[in-house]
Each structure stands twice: as structure tokens, then as C-alpha cells.
Amino acid sequence: MESNPIVLIGALIYFLIIFYIGWTSRKASMDASEFYVAGRKVGPFVNGSALAATYFSPASFLGLPAFIFILGYPFWWALVGIIGGMPIATLLTAAPLRKYAPTSFTDYYADRYETKWMRLWSAIPTIIGGFAYVILSIVGTALFLLCILKFNFTISVILASVIVFTYVYFGGMVATTFSTAFQGIAMTVAAVVAAGYVIGHYGGLNGLTDAVISTSPNFFNMPYVAEKASHPLMATWTGVIGFFFVWHFGFSAMPYTVVRFFTTQDIKSARRSVFWAVLIGGAMYGGLIIIGTGARVLIEQLHPLMATDGVTNAMGLLKHMKTAYGVAGASVTDYSMISAMEALKSPFLLAIIAAGGLAIAMATAAGWTMVLNVVLGRDLIGKVFGSKWPEEKPVACTRVMTIFIIVVCGLLSFKPPALVLDISGAAFVVILCSVGPPLVLGLWWERGTTLAASLTIIVMTICSTSSWMYAKYHLGSYHWFFLSDPANKISTPHQFYWVFIGFIFYILISLITPKNSDEAIQKYVKDLKPEQL
Amino acid sequence: MFKGMPKIFWIGMGIMYGWVFFFMFLEMIIPGLPLKQFLGVPACYIYNWIMGLWIINIFISYLFYSSEEKREEIIKNRKGAK
């Protein structure tokens, strides 16, 4: 397969628009306030679209269709869980955090819990999750570059790292907010158009469903009521409900979305931006469900490489791609979404998908790199360890951090440790179970204490990461309960239960440890609540 | 805990979780529910793809911001009247 000029032109147009936005906003990004929080002047639609583009990473665009391709219909509920979790943020965190108006994600922890060391504790899971996300974004960008240019995967990773670096280095939050808003529209249009192609190809939803069942008879099977499960991980309801909850609370507490609430004009805009993010993101997810559902049948019936010797099914084709383009690690399954689009043999569609895919990958990489820049530079070097460099030269400091982050993540992207959605799931659970409870309950519960916050972050980070890795090496997958008997494994995707345990742990420790000062509780709990009638 | 949280938040949560877990429960007890025809297409496209994924959540996020704006308007008017 060779690169198609129409696909190349589509990608080129996308890059021209992105660099035009970056160029027009370059002056604004030289000021520290503009660089960190876009001067707090972003309106609800722009912020909502940027929120959607940042929150929905290549883990969504590539990973969700790949997981539907592997796990079948029961995984649709995971997508419902992700979108269903978004409105919760409106009143739970968006409004109070915008009222508080910090600069960095860690500001709240340091102020509410009255110690600068909370910056360090909250930074640990944030850095783990952040690096994981920048890696998966570089891998996602590389897979789309592979689709467009048909370069070897290694070259695509190098090119992807250079593109992401250039984009963040010269942009800051202003460029990333406005260009990310454009990217939000681009990725949604791409997913909806692609879904239209798939439905149109099979003559409607009934035709698509019949075609899916013809190649995957168990695709729509649910646990207990069907003789055979769609996949062993979906053989019990703990698997279905577990995947529903892995990403469910992310929009309320993940640093890369929470910081976008800081950039809005006011609380009203912060709340309205969630509405736009749900509208845009929900449309995109509707498209991704159709793409993932049709992926196997599209590849097996229509993909030109199915004629290759030794390729008999969709997995065989993906293994062929792995050999032909040197795609490393597990990420070749992530290429299933692109392969399904290639099968439709429309260069126009592939151009839109490539532009949408690049948009989502670059938006997430930029969002997370900005979070890590601020956490590593301003918060840790400046506020915790007392250096004046981040304060005196904020832009230079964050740019040095950008170099460090992209170089480290670029090197780790050559052999991705897991599927992009698995990297995302791990990052979500470790962050949500550790820094989630001190943020959400810190805002809404006066009794929450510094010791409870510190212990929750440290204990839950250790428990979630170690059980996740133990499950992988002991049972072969991150999705089995880590203490399961190997002969009788229980499906608990990404050890999701730690999120709930984290909240219970924080409450119990808070009840037996000394309260914070009345001043801190007044300022960072009571004053941030909505005004009562 | 959650003192001062607007009532609409709990109503919205009730609608969202009620919808999701009601249909999950139906899938647990009715074999082949996702593929049963409803409005001319397999039912899962209606209760999961269109309603559960999109419409319900758009409605709830609209409900959240609009009710808060109305509540703030009432507070503003009351302050203005004093």
C-alpha cells in the first residue's frame, strides 16, 4: 500500500490551519498569564470544544473502536460511562474550581490542605498519568502518520515527537485552547462522517448488524443470558460494569480537563462549556461506536491486504501490518480503526479520518504537556523547592520542561507498553483513586484532612499501580482481579475498584485525624459552594 | 458532605444512573435484548447508542447549567430588591 495524494492534502490542510492559529496567537502566549490559563477569557463553546478535544485522546479515537472490535457490544457501555460522567463535572468540580480560579492543578491541594508538600504528593500520580498520556498521544500521532505517509513506525514516532514538540513549544495554553477547539470540531466531523460511510455501505443499521453477526456471531452477547460471551472479559457483569467505571469520573477530576475550567471567562462559561463538550464528544463517540462495531467485518470483507498470502482474518491482517511497518508492542491492534477506514477505499474519508486523528492526538499531547510543564516547573521546582527561575522566566522554564517531557515520552513510544486504551485506563485509575478523593471531597466536605489527603494519594498510588502490574504479570492481563485464582479469574478492568476504595479510605482517615484550620475550610470549602437561595 | 450541592445535581444523577442500570438490568434478564427490534432497528441502537450515550447526557448537562443560571438570577433579583 502506498500513500494517497488526497490523504496527504487533507493532512496538509489540517496542519496549515493549526499553524495559522498558532501564528496568530503567538504574541499572546509570551505573557505568563496567557501562557498558563489563556488569560481566563475563553468562551463556553470554544472551551467546550477544547475540553472535548483534550479529554478525548487517541485512546478514544483509536482505542475505543479497537476495544469494541475485540470485546464486542458489551463495551458500548464503557462509552456510555465516559460521556455519562461528563455532566457530573458541571456542578461537582467545574463551578467551584472556576470560582477558586487557581493557575495550576496542584494549587488547590496546597491551599486547601495548607502545606506546600501537597503539591509534591499530588504531582506524583499526575506525573505518572501525564507521561502515560503523552506516550499514547505520540503513539497515536505516529499511527496516523503511518496511515498518511506509509512510513515505518519508528520514523513515524520520531516525526510525531517533533510535531507535538513544535506545537506545544510555540503555543502554550492560548494556542492549545484555540487550536484545540478547532481540533474538537475536526475529530467529531471525522468520526461522524466515517460512521455515515459505514452505515451507508451496509444500507442502514439493520444491514450493519446482520453483517457484524455474519462474521462475529457472539458480538451482541451479554453475560449470563447468552450461551457464549462476546469475550472472556465480558463473561461476567463485573467486566461490563468495571469498564463503565474505569473512565467514568475522569472528566471531573483528571488534571488535563480540570485545568480547562480555569481558562473560562466565568463560572457561567465553565458550566456551559461542559454542555458543549457533551454535545461534541457525544456525537464523536456515536461515530466511534459504529466504526468499532463494523471494523472486523469491514476489514475481512473489503480490505485490499486481505488478498495477501497467509492473511485469513482481521487479526491476521493486523499482524501483517505489524511486520510490514514495524509497529512495536501491542499497539498494532489500535490500527484496526484505521484499517477499517482503509477498507472502505475512499481517499476522501481517509483524509478526514487522518486529520481528525492527528487533531485528537496532538490536542491531548498538548493538554497533558502543559499540565506537566506547570507541575514540574512552576509547582515543584518553584513552589516546593524554592527556585525563582519558574517565576522570573515562566515561558523559558516551561519550554525546557517541554523538551524534557517530549524526549522521555518519545523514547518510550518506540515500544508502547500496551494498547493506547490500556495505557489510558491505567492512568485514569491511578489518578482518580489517589488525587480524586482529596479534590472532590476536599471541595464538598469540611471534615477532609491533610493527613487523609496525603495518605490517600500515597497509598492508592502504590496499591493501584502495583495491583495493575501484578495482574498483568501473574494473570496475563490488567483486567483480571489481581488476587484471582488463575483457573477461575474474575474480570475487574484496570482494577477499577480502587477508585471507590480511595474515597472510602479518605473518609475513614479524615474522621480520625485533626481537622484543617477554620480559615482554610471557610476559604476553600464554604466560599466555593454555590450561593444559596 | 455535599452540603450546599444544588438539588438538580441529584436529580440529574438519578436520571443518568437510573437509565443506565435499568437497561443493564433488562439485558441481564432478557436474552438477546440488544438485538430485539424497536422502532425498526435493533433496540440497543435506541436505548444505548442514541439515548444512553447522547440524548440523556445532553439533557442533563443542559439541565445543570440552565437551572443554576435561573437560581443565580433569582438571587440577583432578590439582592437588587433589597
Chai-1 contact restraints between the chains, C-beta under 6 A:
chainA,res_idxA,chainB,res_idxB,connection_type,confidence,min_distance_angstrom,max_distance_angstrom,comment,restraint_id
A,Y73,B,P34,contact,1.0,0.0,6.0,A-B,restraint_1
A,W76,B,N48,contact,1.0,0.0,6.0,A-B,restraint_2
A,V80,B,G52,contact,1.0,0.0,6.0,A-B,restraint_3
A,V80,B,L53,contact,1.0,0.0,6.0,A-B,restraint_4
A,I83,B,L53,contact,1.0,0.0,6.0,A-B,restraint_5
A,I83,B,N57,contact,1.0,0.0,6.0,A-B,restraint_6
A,G84,B,M16,contact,1.0,0.0,6.0,A-B,restraint_7
A,G84,B,N57,contact,1.0,0.0,6.0,A-B,restraint_8
A,P87,B,N57,contact,1.0,0.0,6.0,A-B,restraint_9
A,P87,B,I60,contact,1.0,0.0,6.0,A-B,restraint_10
A,P87,B,S61,contact,1.0,0.0,6.0,A-B,restraint_11
A,P87,B,F64,contact,1.0,0.0,6.0,A-B,restraint_12
A,T90,B,F64,contact,1.0,0.0,6.0,A-B,restraint_13
A,L91,B,F9,contact,1.0,0.0,6.0,A-B,restraint_14
A,L91,B,F64,contact,1.0,0.0,6.0,A-B,restraint_15
A,L205,B,V41,contact,1.0,0.0,6.0,A-B,restraint_16
A,L205,B,Y45,contact,1.0,0.0,6.0,A-B,restraint_17
A,T209,B,P42,contact,1.0,0.0,6.0,A-B,restraint_18
A,F220,B,P34,contact,1.0,0.0,6.0,A-B,restraint_19
A,F220,B,L35,contact,1.0,0.0,6.0,A-B,restraint_20
A,M222,B,E27,contact,1.0,0.0,6.0,A-B,restraint_21
A,V225,B,P31,contact,1.0,0.0,6.0,A-B,restraint_22
A,R271,B,Y65,contact,1.0,0.0,6.0,A-B,restraint_23
A,R272,B,Y65,contact,1.0,0.0,6.0,A-B,restraint_24
A,V274,B,S61,contact,1.0,0.0,6.0,A-B,restraint_25
A,F275,B,S61,contact,1.0,0.0,6.0,A-B,restraint_26
A,F275,B,Y62,contact,1.0,0.0,6.0,A-B,restraint_27
A,F275,B,Y65,contact,1.0,0.0,6.0,A-B,restraint_28
A,V278,B,N57,contact,1.0,0.0,6.0,A-B,restraint_29
A,V278,B,I58,contact,1.0,0.0,6.0,A-B,restraint_30
A,V278,B,S61,contact,1.0,0.0,6.0,A-B,restraint_31
A,L279,B,I58,contact,1.0,0.0,6.0,A-B,restraint_32
A,G282,B,L53,contact,1.0,0.0,6.0,A-B,restraint_33
A,G282,B,W54,contact,1.0,0.0,6.0,A-B,restraint_34
A,Y285,B,L53,contact,1.0,0.0,6.0,A-B,restraint_35
A,G286,B,W54,contact,1.0,0.0,6.0,A-B,restraint_36
A,I289,B,W49,contact,1.0,0.0,6.0,A-B,restraint_37
A,W444,B,F2,contact,1.0,0.0,6.0,A-B,restraint_38
A,W445,B,M1,contact,1.0,0.0,6.0,A-B,restraint_39
A,K529,B,G4,contact,1.0,0.0,6.0,A-B,restraint_40
A,P530,B,P6,contact,1.0,0.0,6.0,A-B,restraint_41
A,E531,B,I75,contact,1.0,0.0,6.0,A-B,restraint_42
